Amino acid sequence: MAGWYSLGVALFAAIGTFLFGFDTGIATTTIAHQSWIDYMGHPSNGLTGAVVAVYIAGEAVGALGQTFIGDRLGRIRFMQLLCVIVTVGTAIQTASVNIGMFLAGRAIAGMAVGGMVATVPIYLSEISPPHQRGLIGGISGCGISFGTMMSNWVGFACSFAPYGPTQWRLPLGIQIPWGVIMFIGLATFMPDSPRQLLRNGKVDAARREFVRVRRDLQSHEVHEEFALMRAQIEFEMAREVTSYKEVFTLFGRRAMVSIVVQTMTSLTGINVIQYYQTTLYKSLGIGQETILALAGVYGTVAFVSNSITTRFLTDQWGRRKMILAGLGGLVLIMIYSAVMQREFQSSNNQVGKGFAVLGIYLYVAWYYAMINSTTWLYGAEVLPIALRSKVMGLAAAGHFIVNVAVTEAGPSAFANIGENYYYVFVGCTFFFLIVAYFYFPETRRKTLEEIARAFGDKVVLVGEGEIDAEQAVLAGRDEEESASVTKDEHKNQATASTTSTVPPSHASAT
């Protein structure tokens, strides 16, 4: 029961990340259509490049917006707002009559998906049971890869459409209903985050939502886990930070891990390879229609590998091992790809060129299998409730800003240093492998509150006496009745206590 309900919620929430993947990918084929170029009055290279630039700038703005209003609105209302914005943005793109209108639609949609791609992993991590958080939270990453796959195949299909606006309006219009569908799900059956409700002091509402999302627990287990969760959140909120200086003073390691893990994803080279894979295929002498088909297969490989590991590996093996294996594997694959590209790019050896294309597919398969879902989830779950929206928005904005830099450098880099651009990402990825090995702790099968211990932060444990009181409240009994337990009985019960992995004066990570 709990599994199917949680999966249904996760799949609806992943519509938000699907829109991120689809809208990001569909621009590549849209601006390549001659019908779009003619309709928009043959825009300059600068304006064409702005189609990507303003979109990513919008993503950064949306991610930063999450840091300011995400907690104020709450997870559900903030995602509802983003659903409205993305619907407006995609509708404007589809109905565009000039390049200015198209760019405005790209910027608006970018703001929505920029906020969505950081919020969905937070939301799913907060409603997931510890033993399923890799699966439930990882579905947000699968939404990205599914959107990428669909955009590639839609772009391929529309290459066969008759010349005219339908070639590019139809793929853009496919996006419009999804924001509406997600909004309806958020307004009806999707639960609010009990942790966010506790953060805002809404204890009764948090209890109801917790019982709703944790259907895998027995009655006494629900009471116990809720009490532990409430105690830790109230402890953390008692010292809620008000500035980013305090963020890095009190929770420096946790904040840096979240930011680094997002920056890392851009510096592995995934966005460059994804955006310029068609250029790489063309450099190997492959024809246009075959290039579009290969791009579709690329997206399919990404989604399939992402789905398999999310289902069978993230919870079973753990985030730390997946990140380390992922980064190590990418270093080896990029070296292989660079060698294959150099050896066969200018040759007539078709078998060799096949091995060069294989390098691209090995890269995308390994990246999406090990890194994609894992990093978005890991960046959210390592943060305490007081910082989750603030820092995750900052981390996502950093991801987009670095993405702009490495992507904009792509054409010039490939033109001037060719396959040696791979070695830039080899160096970055190897550096992050070292950082992850020494500083990234494991979060598998821990509650979000227990993760604090892995960073040396204080963890509050509620004794059985307080748990009994929580049971009394949840069962509807009068609290005064539970307080009338005899002194002899209290002697056999553990009193409320707190424990720490470090002394209270050193409760924060350094």
C-alpha positions as CSV (number, residue, x, y, z in Angstrom):
1,M,0.0,0.0,0.0
2,A,2.6,2.5,1.1
3,G,4.8,1.7,-1.9
4,W,2.2,2.2,-4.5
5,Y,0.9,5.5,-2.9
6,S,4.5,6.8,-2.5
7,L,5.3,5.8,-6.1
8,G,2.2,7.6,-7.4
9,V,3.1,10.8,-5.5
10,A,6.7,10.6,-6.8
11,L,5.6,10.1,-10.4
12,F,3.3,13.1,-10.2
13,A,6.0,15.2,-8.6
14,A,8.5,14.1,-11.3
15,I,6.4,15.9,-13.9
16,G,8.2,19.0,-12.7
17,T,11.6,17.5,-13.5
18,F,10.3,16.0,-16.7
19,L,9.5,19.5,-17.9
20,F,13.0,20.5,-17.0
21,G,14.5,17.7,-19.1
22,F,12.1,18.2,-22.0
23,D,12.2,22.0,-22.2
24,T,16.0,22.0,-22.0
25,G,16.4,19.4,-24.7
26,I,13.7,20.5,-27.1
27,A,15.4,23.9,-27.8
28,T,18.2,22.0,-29.6
29,T,16.0,20.7,-32.4
30,T,13.7,23.7,-32.4
31,I,16.3,26.2,-33.4
32,A,17.7,23.8,-35.9
33,H,14.5,23.7,-38.0
34,Q,14.8,25.9,-41.1
35,S,11.1,26.7,-40.7
36,W,11.8,28.2,-37.2
37,I,14.8,30.2,-38.6
38,D,12.7,31.6,-41.5
39,Y,9.7,32.4,-39.3
40,M,11.8,34.3,-36.7
41,G,13.4,36.4,-39.5
42,H,16.8,34.7,-39.6
43,P,18.0,35.7,-36.1
44,S,21.7,36.4,-35.6
45,N,24.0,33.9,-34.0
46,G,23.8,36.1,-30.8
47,L,20.0,35.8,-30.7
48,T,20.1,32.1,-31.4
49,G,22.6,31.6,-28.6
50,A,20.3,33.6,-26.4
51,V,17.7,30.9,-26.7
52,V,19.9,28.8,-24.5
53,A,21.4,31.6,-22.4
54,V,18.2,33.3,-21.3
55,Y,16.7,29.9,-20.4
56,I,19.6,29.0,-18.2
57,A,19.6,32.5,-16.7
58,G,15.9,31.9,-15.9
59,E,16.7,28.6,-14.2
60,A,19.3,30.4,-12.0
61,V,16.7,33.0,-11.1
62,G,14.1,30.4,-10.3
63,A,16.6,28.4,-8.1
64,L,17.5,31.6,-6.2
65,G,13.8,32.4,-5.8
66,Q,13.4,29.1,-4.0
67,T,15.9,30.3,-1.3
68,F,13.7,33.3,-0.6
69,I,10.1,32.1,-0.8
70,G,10.3,28.3,-0.9
71,D,10.0,28.0,2.9
72,R,7.4,30.8,3.2
73,L,5.0,29.2,0.7
74,G,5.8,25.6,1.7
75,R,6.5,22.7,-0.7
76,I,3.0,22.3,-2.2
77,R,2.1,25.9,-2.8
78,F,5.6,26.8,-4.2
79,M,5.3,23.9,-6.7
80,Q,1.8,25.0,-7.6
81,L,3.2,28.5,-8.3
82,L,5.9,27.0,-10.5
83,C,3.2,25.0,-12.4
84,V,1.4,28.2,-13.3
85,I,4.6,29.9,-14.4
86,V,5.8,27.0,-16.5
87,T,2.4,26.8,-18.2
88,V,2.5,30.5,-19.1
89,G,6.1,30.2,-20.3
90,T,5.5,27.1,-22.5
91,A,2.4,28.7,-23.9
92,I,4.3,31.9,-24.9
93,Q,7.0,29.8,-26.6
94,T,4.4,27.8,-28.6
95,A,2.5,30.9,-29.7
96,S,5.5,33.1,-30.4
97,V,5.3,35.4,-33.4
98,N,8.8,36.9,-33.1
99,I,12.1,36.1,-31.5
100,G,11.5,38.5,-28.6
101,M,8.3,36.7,-27.6
102,F,10.1,33.4,-27.9
103,L,13.0,34.5,-25.7
104,A,10.5,35.8,-23.1
105,G,8.8,32.4,-23.0
106,R,12.1,30.7,-22.6
107,A,13.1,32.9,-19.7
108,I,9.7,32.4,-17.9
109,A,9.8,28.7,-18.4
110,G,13.4,28.6,-17.2
111,M,12.5,30.3,-14.0
112,A,9.8,27.7,-13.3
113,V,11.9,24.6,-14.0
114,G,14.9,26.0,-12.2
115,G,12.8,26.2,-9.0
116,M,11.2,22.9,-9.8
117,V,14.3,20.8,-10.3
118,A,15.6,21.8,-6.9
119,T,12.3,21.6,-5.0
120,V,11.0,18.2,-6.2
121,P,14.0,16.2,-4.7
122,I,13.5,18.1,-1.4
123,Y,9.8,17.3,-1.4
124,L,10.2,13.6,-2.2
125,S,13.1,13.1,0.3
126,E,10.8,14.6,3.0
127,I,7.9,12.3,2.4
128,S,9.9,9.1,1.8
129,P,10.6,6.3,4.3
130,P,14.3,5.9,4.9
131,H,14.6,2.5,3.3
132,Q,12.9,3.8,0.1
133,R,14.2,7.3,-0.2
134,G,16.7,6.3,-2.9
135,L,13.9,5.0,-5.0
136,I,11.2,7.6,-4.2
137,G,13.6,10.6,-4.2
138,G,15.5,9.2,-7.2
139,I,12.4,9.3,-9.4
140,S,12.9,13.1,-9.6
141,G,16.2,12.4,-11.5
142,C,14.4,9.8,-13.7
143,G,12.0,12.6,-14.6
144,I,14.9,14.6,-16.0
145,S,16.2,11.7,-18.1
146,F,12.7,10.8,-19.3
147,G,12.2,14.4,-20.4
148,T,15.6,14.4,-22.2
149,M,14.7,11.1,-24.0
150,M,11.3,12.4,-25.1
151,S,12.6,15.7,-26.4
152,N,15.2,13.8,-28.5
153,W,12.6,11.5,-30.0
154,V,10.1,14.2,-30.6
155,G,12.8,16.3,-32.3
156,F,13.6,13.3,-34.5
157,A,9.9,12.6,-35.4
158,C,9.3,16.3,-36.3
159,S,12.3,16.2,-38.7
160,F,9.9,14.3,-41.0
161,A,7.0,16.8,-40.7
162,P,6.2,19.0,-43.6
163,Y,8.0,22.4,-43.7
164,G,6.1,25.0,-41.6
165,P,5.5,26.2,-38.0
166,T,4.1,22.8,-37.0
167,Q,7.6,21.4,-37.1
168,W,8.5,23.5,-34.1
169,R,5.2,24.6,-32.5
170,L,4.0,21.0,-31.9
171,P,7.0,19.9,-29.8
172,L,6.8,23.0,-27.7
173,G,3.0,22.7,-27.3
174,I,3.3,19.2,-25.9
175,Q,4.7,20.7,-22.7
176,I,1.6,22.9,-22.0
177,P,-0.8,20.4,-20.4
178,W,1.8,18.9,-18.0
179,G,2.0,21.9,-15.7
180,V,-1.8,21.8,-15.4
181,I,-1.9,18.1,-14.6
182,M,0.8,18.5,-11.9
183,F,-1.1,21.4,-10.4
184,I,-4.3,19.3,-10.2
185,G,-2.3,16.5,-8.4
186,L,-0.8,18.9,-6.0
187,A,-4.2,20.3,-5.2
188,T,-5.9,16.9,-4.7
189,F,-4.1,13.8,-3.5
190,M,-0.5,14.8,-3.1
191,P,0.4,15.2,0.6
192,D,2.3,18.1,2.1
193,S,5.7,17.6,3.7
194,P,5.2,16.8,7.4
195,R,8.7,18.0,8.1
196,Q,8.0,21.4,6.5
197,L,4.8,21.6,8.5
198,L,6.7,20.9,11.7
199,R,9.2,23.6,10.7
200,N,6.3,26.1,10.6
201,G,4.9,24.9,13.9
202,K,1.9,23.1,12.5
203,V,2.2,20.0,14.7
204,D,-1.3,18.6,14.2
205,A,-1.3,19.0,10.4
206,A,2.2,17.4,10.4
207,R,0.9,14.3,12.3
208,R,-1.9,13.8,9.9
209,E,0.4,14.1,6.8
210,F,3.0,11.8,8.5
211,V,0.4,9.1,9.1
212,R,-0.7,9.5,5.5
213,V,2.8,9.1,3.9
214,R,4.2,6.4,6.3
215,R,1.6,3.7,5.7
216,D,4.4,1.2,5.9
217,L,4.6,1.6,9.7
218,Q,2.6,0.0,12.5
219,S,0.7,2.4,14.8
220,H,3.3,2.4,17.6
221,E,6.1,2.9,15.0
222,V,4.3,5.9,13.6
223,H,4.1,7.5,17.0
224,E,7.7,6.8,17.8
225,E,9.2,8.0,14.5
226,F,7.1,11.1,14.5
227,A,8.2,12.0,18.0
228,L,11.9,11.5,17.1
229,M,11.4,13.6,13.9
230,R,9.6,16.4,15.9
231,A,12.3,16.5,18.6
232,Q,15.1,16.9,16.1
233,I,13.4,19.5,14.0
234,E,12.4,21.6,17.0
235,F,16.0,21.4,18.2
236,E,17.3,22.6,14.9
237,M,14.7,25.3,14.5
238,A,15.7,26.6,18.0
239,R,18.9,27.9,16.5
240,E,17.5,28.8,13.0
241,V,20.0,30.8,11.0
242,T,19.2,34.2,9.6
243,S,22.2,34.8,7.3
244,Y,24.4,32.8,5.0
245,K,27.3,33.6,7.3
246,E,25.5,31.6,10.0
247,V,24.8,28.9,7.5
248,F,28.5,28.2,6.9
249,T,29.4,28.8,10.5
250,L,26.9,26.3,12.0
251,F,26.4,23.8,9.2
252,G,29.5,24.5,7.0
253,R,30.3,21.0,5.9
254,R,26.7,20.1,5.1
255,A,26.1,23.2,3.1
256,M,29.3,22.8,1.2
257,V,28.6,19.1,0.4
258,S,25.2,20.1,-1.1
259,I,26.7,22.9,-3.2
260,V,29.7,20.9,-4.3
261,V,27.7,17.9,-5.4
262,Q,25.6,20.1,-7.7
263,T,28.6,22.0,-9.1
264,M,30.2,18.6,-9.7
265,T,27.5,17.5,-12.0
266,S,28.2,20.4,-14.5
267,L,32.0,19.9,-14.3
268,T,31.8,16.3,-15.3
269,G,31.0,17.5,-18.8
270,I,27.5,16.0,-19.1
271,N,25.9,19.1,-20.3
272,V,28.6,19.8,-22.9
273,I,28.3,16.3,-24.3
274,Q,24.5,16.4,-24.2
275,Y,24.2,19.7,-26.0
276,Y,27.0,19.1,-28.6
277,Q,26.6,15.4,-29.2
278,T,25.3,16.2,-32.7
279,T,28.5,18.1,-33.4
280,L,30.5,15.2,-32.2
281,Y,28.6,12.8,-34.5
282,K,28.9,15.2,-37.4
283,S,32.7,15.3,-36.9
284,L,32.7,11.6,-37.4
285,G,31.1,12.0,-40.8
286,I,27.6,10.7,-39.8
287,G,24.6,12.0,-41.8
288,Q,21.9,14.3,-40.4
289,E,19.0,11.9,-40.1
290,T,21.3,9.3,-38.5
291,I,22.5,12.0,-36.1
292,L,19.0,12.7,-34.9
293,A,18.3,9.0,-34.4
294,L,21.5,8.6,-32.5
295,A,20.4,11.5,-30.2
296,G,17.2,9.7,-29.6
297,V,19.0,6.5,-28.7
298,Y,21.3,8.6,-26.4
299,G,18.3,9.8,-24.5
300,T,16.8,6.3,-24.2
301,V,20.1,4.9,-22.9
302,A,20.1,7.7,-20.3
303,F,16.5,7.0,-19.1
304,V,16.9,3.2,-19.0
305,S,20.2,3.2,-17.1
306,N,18.9,5.8,-14.7
307,S,15.7,3.8,-14.0
308,I,17.5,0.5,-13.4
309,T,19.9,1.9,-10.8
310,T,17.3,4.0,-9.1
311,R,15.2,0.9,-8.6
312,F,17.8,-1.7,-7.8
313,L,20.9,0.1,-6.5
314,T,20.5,3.5,-4.8
315,D,18.9,2.1,-1.6
316,Q,20.7,-1.2,-1.7
317,W,24.2,0.1,-2.4
318,G,24.2,3.6,-1.1
319,R,24.8,7.2,-2.3
320,R,28.4,7.4,-1.4
321,K,29.4,4.3,-3.3
322,M,27.4,5.3,-6.3
323,I,29.0,8.8,-6.5
324,L,32.5,7.4,-6.1
325,A,32.0,4.6,-8.6
326,G,30.3,7.1,-11.0
327,L,33.1,9.6,-10.9
328,G,35.8,7.0,-11.2
329,G,34.1,5.4,-14.1
330,L,33.6,8.7,-15.9
331,V,37.3,9.5,-15.7
332,L,38.1,6.3,-17.5
333,I,35.3,6.6,-20.1
334,M,36.3,10.2,-21.0
335,I,39.9,9.2,-21.5
336,Y,38.7,6.3,-23.8
337,S,36.4,8.7,-25.7
338,A,39.2,11.3,-26.2
339,V,41.5,8.6,-27.6
340,M,38.8,7.2,-29.9
341,Q,37.9,10.7,-31.1
342,R,41.5,11.6,-31.9
343,E,42.3,8.3,-33.6
344,F,39.2,7.9,-35.9
345,Q,37.7,11.4,-36.3
346,S,39.6,12.1,-39.6
347,S,39.8,8.5,-40.8
348,N,37.6,6.3,-43.0
349,N,37.6,3.5,-40.5
350,Q,33.9,2.9,-39.9
351,V,34.5,0.4,-37.2
352,G,36.8,2.8,-35.4
353,K,34.1,5.5,-35.7
354,G,31.7,3.1,-34.1
355,F,34.0,2.7,-31.1
356,A,34.1,6.5,-30.9
357,V,30.3,6.7,-30.8
358,L,30.4,3.9,-28.2
359,G,32.4,6.2,-25.9
360,I,29.6,8.7,-25.9
361,Y,27.0,6.1,-25.1
362,L,29.2,4.6,-22.3
363,Y,29.5,8.0,-20.9
364,V,25.8,8.8,-20.8
365,A,24.9,5.3,-19.5
366,W,27.4,5.5,-16.6
367,Y,26.5,9.1,-15.8
368,Y,22.8,8.6,-15.6
369,A,23.2,5.2,-13.9
370,M,25.4,6.5,-11.1
371,I,25.3,10.3,-10.9
372,N,22.1,11.9,-12.1
373,S,19.5,10.9,-9.6
374,T,22.0,10.3,-6.8
375,T,23.4,13.9,-6.7
376,W,20.0,15.7,-6.8
377,L,18.8,13.5,-3.9
378,Y,22.0,13.6,-2.0
379,G,22.2,17.4,-2.2
380,A,18.8,17.6,-0.6
381,E,19.0,15.0,2.1
382,V,22.3,16.1,3.7
383,L,20.8,19.4,4.7
384,P,18.9,20.2,7.9
385,I,15.3,21.3,7.6
386,A,16.2,24.9,8.4
387,L,18.5,25.1,5.4
388,R,17.0,22.7,2.9
389,S,15.3,25.2,0.6
390,K,17.9,28.0,1.1
391,V,21.0,26.0,0.4
392,M,19.5,23.7,-2.2
393,G,18.3,26.7,-4.2
394,L,21.8,28.2,-4.0
395,A,23.4,24.9,-5.0
396,A,21.0,24.6,-8.0
397,A,21.8,28.2,-9.1
398,G,25.5,27.3,-8.9
399,H,24.9,24.3,-11.0
400,F,23.2,26.4,-13.7
401,I,25.8,29.2,-13.7
402,V,28.7,26.7,-14.1
403,N,26.6,25.0,-16.8
404,V,26.4,28.3,-18.7
405,A,30.2,28.7,-18.5
406,V,31.2,25.2,-19.7
407,T,28.5,25.0,-22.3
408,E,29.2,28.4,-23.9
409,A,32.9,27.4,-24.1
410,G,31.9,24.2,-25.9
411,P,32.0,25.3,-29.6
412,S,35.2,27.3,-29.2
413,A,36.8,24.5,-27.2
414,F,35.9,21.8,-29.7
415,A,37.1,24.0,-32.6
416,N,40.4,24.8,-31.0
417,I,41.5,21.9,-28.9
418,G,39.1,19.2,-30.2
419,E,38.9,16.0,-28.2
420,N,41.4,17.5,-25.6
421,Y,38.4,19.3,-24.1
422,Y,37.6,15.9,-22.6
423,Y,40.7,16.2,-20.5
424,V,39.5,19.4,-18.8
425,F,36.5,17.3,-17.5
426,V,38.8,14.4,-16.6
427,G,40.8,16.7,-14.3
428,C,37.6,18.2,-12.7
429,T,36.0,14.8,-12.2
430,F,39.1,13.3,-10.7
431,F,39.3,16.3,-8.3
432,F,35.7,15.8,-7.2
433,L,36.4,12.1,-6.8
434,I,39.0,12.9,-4.2
435,V,36.7,15.4,-2.4
436,A,33.8,12.9,-2.3
437,Y,36.1,10.2,-1.0
438,F,37.2,12.3,2.0
439,Y,34.1,14.4,2.7
440,F,30.9,12.7,1.5
441,P,29.4,10.4,4.2
442,E,26.8,7.7,3.6
443,T,23.1,8.6,4.0
444,R,21.5,5.2,3.0
445,R,18.6,4.0,5.2
446,K,18.9,6.8,7.7
447,T,16.1,9.2,8.5
448,L,16.7,12.8,7.4
449,E,17.2,13.6,11.1
450,E,19.7,10.8,11.7
451,I,21.9,12.1,8.9
452,A,23.0,14.9,11.2
453,R,25.1,12.4,13.1
454,A,27.2,11.6,10.0
455,F,28.3,15.2,9.9
456,G,29.1,15.4,13.6
457,D,25.9,17.4,14.4
458,K,23.8,16.9,17.4
459,V,21.0,14.3,17.2
460,V,18.1,14.5,19.7
461,L,16.6,11.2,20.9
462,V,13.2,11.1,22.6
463,G,12.8,8.7,25.5
464,E,9.9,6.3,25.8
465,G,8.1,8.7,28.2
466,E,7.8,11.3,25.5
467,I,6.9,8.7,23.0
468,D,4.1,7.5,25.2
469,A,2.9,11.1,25.4
470,E,2.9,11.3,21.6
471,Q,0.9,8.1,21.4
472,A,-1.6,9.6,23.8
473,V,-2.1,12.7,21.7
474,L,-2.3,10.7,18.4
475,A,-4.8,8.4,19.9
476,G,-7.0,11.3,21.0
477,R,-6.5,10.8,24.7
478,D,-6.3,13.7,27.1
479,E,-2.7,14.7,27.8
480,E,-3.5,15.2,31.5
481,E,-4.5,11.5,31.7
482,S,-1.1,10.4,30.3
483,A,0.6,12.7,32.8
484,S,-1.0,11.0,35.7
485,V,1.2,7.9,35.4
486,T,2.5,6.9,38.8
487,K,6.0,7.6,39.9
488,D,6.8,3.9,40.1
489,E,5.8,3.5,36.5
490,H,8.0,6.4,35.5
491,K,11.0,4.6,37.1
492,N,10.7,1.8,34.6
493,Q,10.5,4.2,31.7
494,A,13.3,6.1,30.0
495,T,13.0,9.8,30.5
496,A,13.3,12.2,27.7
497,S,16.9,12.8,26.9
498,T,19.2,14.0,24.3
499,T,22.4,12.4,23.1
500,S,25.1,13.8,20.9
501,T,28.0,12.4,18.9
502,V,29.9,15.5,20.0
503,P,29.7,17.8,23.1
504,P,26.9,20.4,22.9
505,S,29.5,23.2,22.5
506,H,30.7,21.5,19.4
507,A,27.3,20.5,18.0
508,S,27.9,22.0,14.6
509,A,30.1,20.6,11.9
510,T,33.2,22.5,11.1
